[in-house]
Amino acid sequence: MSSRRGVISLDQANKIADGIPPVLVEDVAQGKVAAISVSKKEGEEEFDASKKPPFSLGQIRAAIPKHCWERSVARSFSYVARDVAVVIALAYVAAVADSWLLWPLYWLAQGTMFWAIFVLGHDCGHGSFSASKTLNNVVGHVMHSFILVPYHGWRISHRTHHANHGHVENDESWYPMTASLYKTLDYWGRLGRLQLPVPLFAYPIYLWTRSPGKNGSHFNPKSDLFEDSEWKEVTTSTACWLVMAAILCFGVSEVGFMWMLKLYFVPYIVNVMWLDAVTYLHHHGYEKKVPWYRGQEWSYMRGGLSTIDRDYGFFNKIHHDIGTHVVHHLFPQIPHYHLCEATAAVKPLLGNYYREPEKSGPLPLHLVPVIVKSFNEDHFVADEGDIVFYQKDLKSE
């Protein structure tokens, strides 16, 4: 079993999952924050990735109103009830109408709702759904198994991502390839990672095999992703996944493959596209290149500040404000329904260390050229250097 050396320890990651930063630079008195502001003013120096922020993680935490940390079971379940009701209603209307004029609209709408359900399971994995670990795990298993995600397997690898965000080697999912790794990729490897639209269908493959340069499966308790003590949790989630797979097979046998394709499998693919696009955009494609760190230059706070907030227009509330990503990465136990307020509270402190999302109209069409440009240019980072940025041209390597 791998000890995952160089990655933040299991205990530290658990603290992060509980919303407690691994290191507070200073103790902050109750709710009081030092009067530090790095807001961009006319003539002020642009953001410099080599300079460490002039504020601490504790100061960011103290700037967030206390009630933003409060979790409400009733409110969390209201979102579950809303999403489940919409999913059932959409499926019912589509099945009764059975019109090829409506099926494409159903696929887009239902796939979007599947993604919203993923976000609620994601909250359970972070402990932001409720204060009860048992309740979080039960709801998380139901929500994630429904969309064929192994809850604990994903939760543990996602915890590793949060604990090591922005670190070239230790991050998990959508981390950058080094130039030497990039050179070893064959045609199919580059196609799967860099050539749109193929990477937008990558999530199921990632669950089974992870990303280039890393080994392991989210379904196998002996994978390098997990500690020995997590065997039971991973096995339970894999069993739940198999139950959902069996239910889908039963559905195919009862109503036929075409009906299940129309009702479930096409929306599932739309959900996967949402998941891959959103998670990619939160770490790539900003107008100015986002730094990635190694060695002494990396810290939990700097890694979190290298994430990007996004505006998804009409979809913001449907997707439970998943676009408020910077504060979520720094303090993942804040419930999604408090993230907008928490973000507004810390923006004056963060100044130009906060990447303001480009405002969208009703539809986030402005993000299409962003993701196309990023996949075309953000291919690898240098093999050496403690602060690196994505590159495209291998001539200098």
N, C-alpha and C positions, 0 to 999 in steps of 0.2 A: 504494500500500500504506500502510495506516495505521501510524503510529509508536506508537499507543496512549499518547499523552502522559498523564502523571499516574499511569500504572500503573507498578508496580515493574518495573525493567528485566529483560530476559531473563537477564542474568548473575546478578542478585540472586535471581530466581525459581529459577534452576537451583541456586543454593546452598541455597535453602529446600528444593527437591526432594531435595537430598542430605542434608537434616537439619541444615543449618548456618544458624542465625539470621542475618539480614542485618546486625544490629548487636548486639554484646554490650556492655552498658552498662559492665561491668567484667570484667577478667580474674579468673577464679576458679581458685584453686589446686586441684590434683588431687582431685576428689571432695569438696572441702570447701565447705560452704554457710554463709553468714552466719546467725547465730541470730536470724532475723526470723520472727515468727509473727503472723498477723492473724486467727487463729481467732476465731470468734464466741463471746463469753462473755456471761453475763447482764449486762444493762445496757450492753453495748458498742454503739456507734453502728452502724446498719445500713449496708449497702453504699451508697456514694455514687458514682455514675458520673462526677461531675465531678472526683473526686480520683484522681490517678494512683497506681498500685499502689506500695507501699513496698518493693518488691523488683524485681530486674532479671531479664531473660530468662536471663542467665548463671547466676543463682542457681537458677532453676527447673531449668535444664539440669543443674547440678551436683548437684541433689537426686536425680536419677534414677540408680539403680544402673548401673554400667558395662556389665554383661552385657545390660541391656535394649536396648542399641544393636546387639547382635550378631545377624547374619542367618544363618540356617541353610538351605542349599539343600535338604537332606534333609527338614527339618521343613516347609518351605514346600511341597515336592512331596507330602508326606504329606497335606496338606489338599487339594491338587489331586486326588490319587488318591481320597481319600474322597468329595469332592463329585461327581466324574465317575462313580464307581461307584454312588453313590446315584441320580444322574440316569438312568443306564442301567437300573438295577434297577427304578426306578419306572415308566419307560416300558415295559419288558418286561412287568411284572405287569399294568399297565393295558391293554396291547394284547391280552394273552392272555385276561384276564378279560372285557374289552369289556362292562362292565356300567354302566348309567346310575346304579346305586347307588354305584359306586366312582369314576366320572369326576370328580365335584365334589371328592372328597377328593384325587384325583390332581392336579387343577389347582392346588389350594392348596399341596400338598406340593411339586410340581415347580416351580411359580412361586417358592416360597420358595428352592428350591435354585438356580434361575436367578439369583436375587438374591445368593445366597452366592457363586456363580461370578463375578458382577460384582465383589464385594468383593475376591476374589483378583486379578482383573485390575487393580483399583484399587491394590492393593499393588504390582503390577508398575510401574504408572505413577509411583508415588512412589519406586521403587528400594528398597522394603522387602522385596521378595520374595527378592532375592539381591544380591550385590555386583557381578554381571555385568550391564552395561547390555544387552548382546546377548541374554542369557537372559531378562531382564525383558521385553524387547520381543517376543521370540518367544512366550513364554507369555502375555503380555498380549494379543497379537494373536489367539491361539487362543481364549482365554477370552472376550474381548470380542466378537470377530467372531461367535462362536456365539450370542450374545444381541443381535446387530445393533447393536453399538456400535463406531463408528470409533475404534480405540484411540488413535492419536496425536492425532487431532482432539480427542477428549475429554481426553486427558492434558494437552495444552497449555492448554486452557481451564480445566481443573481446577487446573493449576498457577497460573494467574492468580487463581483464586478463593482459593487458599491464600496467595498472596503479598499479597493485598489484602483479606483477610477482614475484615468489619466496617466497610468503607469504603462510604459511601453511593453514590458514583459509580463507583468502580473495582472493586468486587466483581463476581463473576460467578456467576450462577445464584441464584435466590431472594433477590437483593438488593432493597432496598425501592424502591418507586416514590416520586417526589416528588409533592407535592400538585398541582403544575402538570401533570405527566405523567398523574396519575390522572384529572384533569379531562378530558383529551383522549381517554380510552378510550371506545369505543362499547360497546354492549351485549355484543357478542361478546368484546371485549377483557376486560371485567370478568368475564364468565362464565368465560373460560379461565383467568384468574388468581386469582379470588376465590371462585367459587361451587362448593362441594363438590357432587359428587365430581369435577367436571371437571378441576381442577388435578392430580388424582392420575393422570391419563392424559397429562400434558403432556410427559413426557420426550422421546418421539420427535419431537414438534413443536419442542421446544427445540433438539434436535440439528440440525434443518434450518434454523431461523429465529432462534434465540436468544429472549431474553425481551423484553417491551415496552421500547422506548427504546434498544435496541441492535440492530445489524445484523450479519449474517454467518451462515455455515453451517459446521458442523463437518466437512463433506464437501468444501468448496471451498478449495483451497490459497491462493486469492487473497482469502480472507475477511479482514475486519479482525481476526479472532482471531489471525492468524498473521503471523510475520515471513517475509521472502523466503527466508531460509535453511531454513525448515521445509517448503518445498514438497514435497520428496521424501518426507518422513515422512508428511505428510497424504495425499499421493497413494497411497502404499503402503497406508495404513489404509483409504482409500476403496475401493481395489481388493479388499482382503480382505473388506470388507463386501459388495461386489458378488458375490464368490465365494459367500459364505454365502447371499445372496439367490437366487443361481442354484441352489444346492443345495436350498433350500426349494421353488423352482419345480419342480425335478425331482421332489422328493418328492410334490408335488401331482399332477404328471402320472402318477406311478407308482401311488400309493395313493388318490388323490382328495383333494379339498379338505377334506371332513369329517374324514377321518383326520388330516390335518395340523393342522386346527383343534383337534382334541381332544388330539393328542400334543404340539404345539408352540405354536401361536398363542395359545391361552387361557392356558397357563402363562407365556408371554411377557408378556401383559397383566398377570397377577398380579405378575410381577417388576417391571414398570413402576410399579405401584401401591406396592409395597414401596419402590422407589427414591425416588419422589417424596415419599412420606410420611416416610421416615427422613431424607432430606436436608433436608426442610422443618423437621422437629421439632428438628434439631440447631442451628437458627438462629432459631427462633420458638417462641412459646407458653409461655415460662416464666411462673411465677406472678407475677413482677415483671418489667416490661418490660425487654427487653435493649437496651442502648444501641447506637446506630450513630454513626459518627464521620466528621468531615471535617477538612480542613486540618491545623493543628498538633496538634489533639487526637488525631488518629489515629496509632497506631503498630502495628507488627506484633504486639507482645505484647498490647496492649489489644484489638486485633481478635480475636486468638486466644482471649482470656479472655471474649469476648462470645459464644462458642459454648456449647452446652449438652450435657452428658452425659445419656444416656437409658438406662433399664433396660428391656430387651425380654423379660425373663423367660426362658422356655424357649428362645427364639430367640437368646439372646446368643451361645452357642457355635456354633450353626448359622451365624449371620451373622458369625462371626469377630470378636466383640467390637467391632462397629462403633459401639456406643453409647458407648465411651470416646473421646469426640470432642475434648475440650479439649486433652489432651496430644497427640493425633494432629494437631490443627491447628497446635500450636506446633512439634512435632518430627515431621514426617510420615515420616521414614525409620525410625522405631521399628517393628519388625514387629508385626503385630496380636496375636501371642501373648505379647508383653511389655507390652501397653498397660495391662492391669489392674494389674500390679505397679508400673508407672511412675506411674499415676494415684494409687495409694495412697501412693507415696513423696512426691509433690508436694502432696498435699492439706493437710498441716499448714502448709506454707509459704504456700499460696494463701489459706487461711482463707475469709472470706466473698467472696473474688473467684472462688471455685469454686462453681458451681451444682450442688449435690448432686441427683442424679436421684431422683425419687420411685420407691420400690421397687415392683416388680410381683409379681403372683402368677405362676403358670405361663404365662398369656397376658397380653400388655400391654394389657389392656382399659382401663386407667386413662388411656391416651394418646388414646383416641377422643374424649372430651369436650375434651381439651386442644387437639387439632387443629381440632375444630369451632369452639371458642371463638376460637382464633387467626385462622382464616379469616374469622370474623364481625367481628373487631375490628381486626386488624392490616392496614390498607389502604394507608397511605402515611405518609411523614414530611414534615416541613416543608421548604420550599425553601431555607431559610437556617438557620444554626446549626451549630456544630461538634460538638455532642453532641445527638442527636435520638432520639426514640422514636416507635414506630408510633402512628398516630391513626386514628380512624374517622370522626369528624364533620368535615364541610367548612365548618361555619358560621363557624369562626374564621379561615378562610382568605380 
